[in-house]
Structure formats: C-alpha cells, structure tokens
Amino acid sequence: MADIAISWDSANSRGDWTMNGPVLATGNDIETAILISIFTDRMAQSGDVIPDGTNDPRGWWADDDVPIGSRMWLLKRAKQTTQTLQLAYDYLAEALQWMVDDGVVGKFDITTQWVRRGMLGATIVAYSPTGTILSKGQYSWAWSGIN
C-alpha cells in the first residue's frame, strides 16, 4: 500500500497533500518520507540551544530508537553564515539517515546554500541502493536569522 502523497510547493515554501480529484493521491513514497523527515521537528538533544530561550525541546516526546524529523528548527535565529549552512547539512543528513539504515535509499546527496537574504535552500537527491535517482527536490526555509 502506498503512502498519501505530499508534494512540495516551492513558490510558497510548503508541503501539502496531493489531491487526485476529490480524494487524496497516493505514491511518491520517497519524496513524502523526505518531506516528513526534514520538515517535522525532531526533539532537541541535551546540549542544543533552544532558539526561543525556553526549555521546550519540541519534537515528539515518544521518540525512541529512531527519532522522527529534523533539528532544522534549532537554526531559526542563527546567523546566516557558512557554519549555519554546515549545521543545516548535518541536521538534514541526520534526519534522512533512517532511510539509508533501512535500505530504502542507498545514499543522499545534500547541498545547502543561502538562496537570498532570509532564505536557506537545500537540494536533496536520493539514490537507490543500485545508484539510480529516486527523488530530487529543492527545498527552502524562510529564515528569521540574525544577520
């Protein structure tokens, strides 16, 4: 059985369920898994600095062996630097690692960049274990970072 399809709307920087007439479409399982993995908040780790100054680690309290989501939300107020781009890369790779561990994806190529002031972008290419491209997407985050 296929998952409900989620599609990325680049113009509006958001994901949304895909419709097939009056019903939800299915398919695009790899793309849907990528979107859920990178845009769902993962719980902060003990050494992480919470950007809003609270102690709220966000994420799903029941995460155990395989946490869901990414820690990209921790970068919300980070300066727009190459160090922040590296952290974004690290958080994206961490969020997607479960797909490699499960053998669903052979590897990911991830690039991060500042698309423009206030906009972080990432290109994520997923390859099958045999090396064929399964999915290629460009994603962006509106940034309220400190310049």
C-alpha positions as protocol buffer text, in pm:
chain_id: "A"
residue {
  index: 1
  type: MET
  ca { x: 0 y: 0 z: 0 }
}
residue {
  index: 2
  type: ALA
  ca { x: 133 y: 343 z: -92 }
}
residue {
  index: 3
  type: ASP
  ca { x: 155 y: 644 z: 137 }
}
residue {
  index: 4
  type: ILE
  ca { x: -55 y: 957 z: 97 }
}
residue {
  index: 5
  type: ALA
  ca { x: 143 y: 1176 z: -143 }
}
residue {
  index: 6
  type: ILE
  ca { x: 284 y: 1503 z: -18 }
}
residue {
  index: 7
  type: SER
  ca { x: 415 y: 1750 z: -275 }
}
residue {
  index: 8
  type: TRP
  ca { x: 649 y: 2043 z: -218 }
}
residue {
  index: 9
  type: ASP
  ca { x: 522 y: 2384 z: -332 }
}
residue {
  index: 10
  type: SER
  ca { x: 844 y: 2580 z: -398 }
}
residue {
  index: 11
  type: ALA
  ca { x: 666 y: 2909 z: -468 }
}
residue {
  index: 12
  type: ASN
  ca { x: 503 y: 2910 z: -123 }
}
residue {
  index: 13
  type: SER
  ca { x: 773 y: 2713 z: 66 }
}
residue {
  index: 14
  type: ARG
  ca { x: 537 y: 2449 z: 199 }
}
residue {
  index: 15
  type: GLY
  ca { x: 431 y: 2090 z: 158 }
}
residue {
  index: 16
  type: ASP
  ca { x: 74 y: 1985 z: 102 }
}
residue {
  index: 17
  type: TRP
  ca { x: -123 y: 1669 z: 40 }
}
residue {
  index: 18
  type: THR
  ca { x: -168 y: 1591 z: -326 }
}
residue {
  index: 19
  type: MET
  ca { x: -523 y: 1551 z: -450 }
}
residue {
  index: 20
  type: ASN
  ca { x: -645 y: 1313 z: -719 }
}
residue {
  index: 21
  type: GLY
  ca { x: -981 y: 1471 z: -794 }
}
residue {
  index: 22
  type: PRO
  ca { x: -1185 y: 1462 z: -472 }
}
residue {
  index: 23
  type: VAL
  ca { x: -958 y: 1207 z: -295 }
}
residue {
  index: 24
  type: LEU
  ca { x: -606 y: 1210 z: -157 }
}
residue {
  index: 25
  type: ALA
  ca { x: -346 y: 1084 z: -403 }
}
residue {
  index: 26
  type: THR
  ca { x: -101 y: 812 z: -309 }
}
residue {
  index: 27
  type: GLY
  ca { x: 251 y: 743 z: -428 }
}
residue {
  index: 28
  type: ASN
  ca { x: 572 y: 948 z: -422 }
}
residue {
  index: 29
  type: ASP
  ca { x: 666 y: 747 z: -112 }
}
residue {
  index: 30
  type: ILE
  ca { x: 1033 y: 854 z: -111 }
}
residue {
  index: 31
  type: GLU
  ca { x: 952 y: 1223 z: -158 }
}
residue {
  index: 32
  type: THR
  ca { x: 684 y: 1205 z: 109 }
}
residue {
  index: 33
  type: ALA
  ca { x: 925 y: 1037 z: 353 }
}
residue {
  index: 34
  type: ILE
  ca { x: 1187 y: 1307 z: 280 }
}
residue {
  index: 35
  type: LEU
  ca { x: 937 y: 1589 z: 342 }
}
residue {
  index: 36
  type: ILE
  ca { x: 818 y: 1439 z: 670 }
}
residue {
  index: 37
  type: SER
  ca { x: 1177 y: 1375 z: 777 }
}
residue {
  index: 38
  type: ILE
  ca { x: 1307 y: 1725 z: 712 }
}
residue {
  index: 39
  type: PHE
  ca { x: 1004 y: 1939 z: 800 }
}
residue {
  index: 40
  type: THR
  ca { x: 889 y: 1765 z: 1117 }
}
residue {
  index: 41
  type: ASP
  ca { x: 1056 y: 1895 z: 1432 }
}
residue {
  index: 42
  type: ARG
  ca { x: 1288 y: 1641 z: 1595 }
}
residue {
  index: 43
  type: MET
  ca { x: 1332 y: 1666 z: 1970 }
}
residue {
  index: 44
  type: ALA
  ca { x: 1634 y: 1876 z: 2071 }
}
residue {
  index: 45
  type: GLN
  ca { x: 1929 y: 1695 z: 2224 }
}
residue {
  index: 46
  type: SER
  ca { x: 2055 y: 1778 z: 2572 }
}
residue {
  index: 47
  type: GLY
  ca { x: 2332 y: 2014 z: 2451 }
}
residue {
  index: 48
  type: ASP
  ca { x: 2119 y: 2202 z: 2196 }
}
residue {
  index: 49
  type: VAL
  ca { x: 2042 y: 2570 z: 2250 }
}
residue {
  index: 50
  type: ILE
  ca { x: 1668 y: 2637 z: 2211 }
}
residue {
  index: 51
  type: PRO
  ca { x: 1633 y: 2947 z: 1987 }
}
residue {
  index: 52
  type: ASP
  ca { x: 1332 y: 3099 z: 2164 }
}
residue {
  index: 53
  type: GLY
  ca { x: 1503 y: 3087 z: 2505 }
}
residue {
  index: 54
  type: THR
  ca { x: 1259 y: 2836 z: 2654 }
}
residue {
  index: 55
  type: ASN
  ca { x: 1334 y: 2481 z: 2763 }
}
residue {
  index: 56
  type: ASP
  ca { x: 1084 y: 2334 z: 2513 }
}
residue {
  index: 57
  type: PRO
  ca { x: 1268 y: 2059 z: 2321 }
}
residue {
  index: 58
  type: ARG
  ca { x: 978 y: 2028 z: 2073 }
}
residue {
  index: 59
  type: GLY
  ca { x: 959 y: 1709 z: 1871 }
}
residue {
  index: 60
  type: TRP
  ca { x: 762 y: 1400 z: 1963 }
}
residue {
  index: 61
  type: TRP
  ca { x: 801 y: 1300 z: 2327 }
}
residue {
  index: 62
  type: ALA
  ca { x: 773 y: 928 z: 2237 }
}
residue {
  index: 63
  type: ASP
  ca { x: 1075 y: 923 z: 2005 }
}
residue {
  index: 64
  type: ASP
  ca { x: 1297 y: 634 z: 2095 }
}
residue {
  index: 65
  type: ASP
  ca { x: 1547 y: 439 z: 1884 }
}
residue {
  index: 66
  type: VAL
  ca { x: 1464 y: 618 z: 1557 }
}
residue {
  index: 67
  type: PRO
  ca { x: 1367 y: 981 z: 1620 }
}
residue {
  index: 68
  type: ILE
  ca { x: 1135 y: 1146 z: 1370 }
}
residue {
  index: 69
  type: GLY
  ca { x: 1209 y: 1476 z: 1196 }
}
residue {
  index: 70
  type: SER
  ca { x: 1498 y: 1720 z: 1184 }
}
residue {
  index: 71
  type: ARG
  ca { x: 1658 y: 1969 z: 1416 }
}
residue {
  index: 72
  type: MET
  ca { x: 1645 y: 2242 z: 1148 }
}
residue {
  index: 73
  type: TRP
  ca { x: 1414 y: 2440 z: 1376 }
}
residue {
  index: 74
  type: LEU
  ca { x: 1710 y: 2498 z: 1609 }
}
residue {
  index: 75
  type: LEU
  ca { x: 1865 y: 2722 z: 1341 }
}
residue {
  index: 76
  type: LYS
  ca { x: 1570 y: 2960 z: 1323 }
}
residue {
  index: 77
  type: ARG
  ca { x: 1760 y: 3255 z: 1473 }
}
residue {
  index: 78
  type: ALA
  ca { x: 2111 y: 3153 z: 1374 }
}
residue {
  index: 79
  type: LYS
  ca { x: 2329 y: 3394 z: 1178 }
}
residue {
  index: 80
  type: GLN
  ca { x: 2339 y: 3342 z: 802 }
}
residue {
  index: 81
  type: THR
  ca { x: 2692 y: 3201 z: 791 }
}
residue {
  index: 82
  type: THR
  ca { x: 2876 y: 2907 z: 639 }
}
residue {
  index: 83
  type: GLN
  ca { x: 2872 y: 2750 z: 986 }
}
residue {
  index: 84
  type: THR
  ca { x: 2492 y: 2762 z: 985 }
}
residue {
  index: 85
  type: LEU
  ca { x: 2491 y: 2603 z: 638 }
}
residue {
  index: 86
  type: GLN
  ca { x: 2708 y: 2321 z: 774 }
}
residue {
  index: 87
  type: LEU
  ca { x: 2472 y: 2270 z: 1068 }
}
residue {
  index: 88
  type: ALA
  ca { x: 2177 y: 2263 z: 825 }
}
residue {
  index: 89
  type: TYR
  ca { x: 2358 y: 1997 z: 621 }
}
residue {
  index: 90
  type: ASP
  ca { x: 2430 y: 1796 z: 936 }
}
residue {
  index: 91
  type: TYR
  ca { x: 2068 y: 1820 z: 1057 }
}
residue {
  index: 92
  type: LEU
  ca { x: 1932 y: 1717 z: 716 }
}
residue {
  index: 93
  type: ALA
  ca { x: 2170 y: 1421 z: 690 }
}
residue {
  index: 94
  type: GLU
  ca { x: 2072 y: 1316 z: 1043 }
}
residue {
  index: 95
  type: ALA
  ca { x: 1700 y: 1340 z: 960 }
}
residue {
  index: 96
  type: LEU
  ca { x: 1735 y: 1125 z: 647 }
}
residue {
  index: 97
  type: GLN
  ca { x: 1976 y: 864 z: 784 }
}
residue {
  index: 98
  type: TRP
  ca { x: 1695 y: 626 z: 884 }
}
residue {
  index: 99
  type: MET
  ca { x: 1613 y: 573 z: 514 }
}
residue {
  index: 100
  type: VAL
  ca { x: 1971 y: 461 z: 446 }
}
residue {
  index: 101
  type: ASP
  ca { x: 1976 y: 243 z: 758 }
}
residue {
  index: 102
  type: ASP
  ca { x: 1651 y: 74 z: 648 }
}
residue {
  index: 103
  type: GLY
  ca { x: 1791 y: 12 z: 298 }
}
residue {
  index: 104
  type: VAL
  ca { x: 1519 y: 218 z: 131 }
}
residue {
  index: 105
  type: VAL
  ca { x: 1777 y: 464 z: -6 }
}
residue {
  index: 106
  type: GLY
  ca { x: 2138 y: 384 z: -92 }
}
residue {
  index: 107
  type: LYS
  ca { x: 2266 y: 737 z: -28 }
}
residue {
  index: 108
  type: PHE
  ca { x: 2171 y: 1103 z: -34 }
}
residue {
  index: 109
  type: ASP
  ca { x: 2348 y: 1398 z: -193 }
}
residue {
  index: 110
  type: ILE
  ca { x: 2265 y: 1709 z: 9 }
}
residue {
  index: 111
  type: THR
  ca { x: 2370 y: 2065 z: -68 }
}
residue {
  index: 112
  type: THR
  ca { x: 2277 y: 2372 z: 132 }
}
residue {
  index: 113
  type: GLN
  ca { x: 2303 y: 2737 z: 35 }
}
residue {
  index: 114
  type: TRP
  ca { x: 2171 y: 3082 z: 110 }
}
residue {
  index: 115
  type: VAL
  ca { x: 1923 y: 3134 z: -174 }
}
residue {
  index: 116
  type: ARG
  ca { x: 1884 y: 3501 z: -85 }
}
residue {
  index: 117
  type: ARG
  ca { x: 1875 y: 3709 z: 230 }
}
residue {
  index: 118
  type: GLY
  ca { x: 1638 y: 3537 z: 468 }
}
residue {
  index: 119
  type: MET
  ca { x: 1606 y: 3212 z: 268 }
}
residue {
  index: 120
  type: LEU
  ca { x: 1803 y: 2891 z: 325 }
}
residue {
  index: 121
  type: GLY
  ca { x: 1783 y: 2636 z: 46 }
}
residue {
  index: 122
  type: ALA
  ca { x: 1870 y: 2269 z: 18 }
}
residue {
  index: 123
  type: THR
  ca { x: 1886 y: 2030 z: -272 }
}
residue {
  index: 124
  type: ILE
  ca { x: 1839 y: 1667 z: -177 }
}
residue {
  index: 125
  type: VAL
  ca { x: 1894 y: 1382 z: -422 }
}
residue {
  index: 126
  type: ALA
  ca { x: 1802 y: 1029 z: -310 }
}
residue {
  index: 127
  type: TYR
  ca { x: 1968 y: 733 z: -484 }
}
residue {
  index: 128
  type: SER
  ca { x: 1853 y: 373 z: -479 }
}
residue {
  index: 129
  type: PRO
  ca { x: 2094 y: 109 z: -347 }
}
residue {
  index: 130
  type: THR
  ca { x: 2182 y: 40 z: -714 }
}
residue {
  index: 131
  type: GLY
  ca { x: 2261 y: 408 z: -782 }
}
residue {
  index: 132
  type: THR
  ca { x: 1958 y: 528 z: -978 }
}
residue {
  index: 133
  type: ILE
  ca { x: 1794 y: 856 z: -878 }
}
residue {
  index: 134
  type: LEU
  ca { x: 1477 y: 800 z: -677 }
}
residue {
  index: 135
  type: SER
  ca { x: 1397 y: 1161 z: -596 }
}
residue {
  index: 136
  type: LYS
  ca { x: 1544 y: 1508 z: -645 }
}
residue {
  index: 137
  type: GLY
  ca { x: 1397 y: 1803 z: -465 }
}
residue {
  index: 138
  type: GLN
  ca { x: 1478 y: 2163 z: -385 }
}
residue {
  index: 139
  type: TYR
  ca { x: 1351 y: 2288 z: -51 }
}
residue {
  index: 140
  type: SER
  ca { x: 1367 y: 2622 z: 123 }
}
residue {
  index: 141
  type: TRP
  ca { x: 1313 y: 2764 z: 467 }
}
residue {
  index: 142
  type: ALA
  ca { x: 1208 y: 3120 z: 538 }
}
residue {
  index: 143
  type: TRP
  ca { x: 1476 y: 3250 z: 773 }
}
residue {
  index: 144
  type: SER
  ca { x: 1443 y: 3487 z: 1061 }
}
residue {
  index: 145
  type: GLY
  ca { x: 1812 y: 3460 z: 1138 }
}
residue {
  index: 146
  type: ILE
  ca { x: 2020 y: 3737 z: 1280 }
}
residue {
  index: 147
  type: ASN
  ca { x: 2238 y: 3889 z: 1008 }
}
